[in-house]
Each structure stands twice: as C-alpha cells, then as structure tokens.
C-alpha cells in the first residue's frame, strides 16, 4: 500500500509540474492560440480545395482515349 501512495503522489506531482511548465512556455493565451490554429487550418483547407479543383479541371480537360 505504501508504494501505491508514492506512485499516486508522483503521478499527481508530475501532472502539476507539467501543467506549470506548459503555462510558462506557452507564448499565447488559450483563445489566441485556438484562433491561430483555426486560421491555419482554414487556410490549409482552402489551399487543398483549390488544388483539388484544379486537378479535377485538369483531369476533365485531358483527351479521352478509347
């Protein structure tokens, strides 16, 4: 039982230390970071959509062989 308590204490201590380090090294606030991620994902999805559209037009414009 003694080892169980030590293990649990170590786990909780590690979680607290990890959370504290994460807060100290994060350059932006949570809402600013989420907005930045949202903008990045939307930009990349837009680029992918354009590329897929271009590929579709290129495939459609290819001569059909029989």
Number of C-alpha atoms within 10 A of each C-alpha: 6 6 8 9 10 11 12 11 12 12 12 12 12 12 12 12 12 12 11 11 11 11 13 9 8 10 10 11 10 11 9 11 13 12 12 13 12 12 12 12 12 12 12 12 12 12 12 12 12 12 12 12 12 12 12 11 11 10 11 10 9 8 7 7 4 3
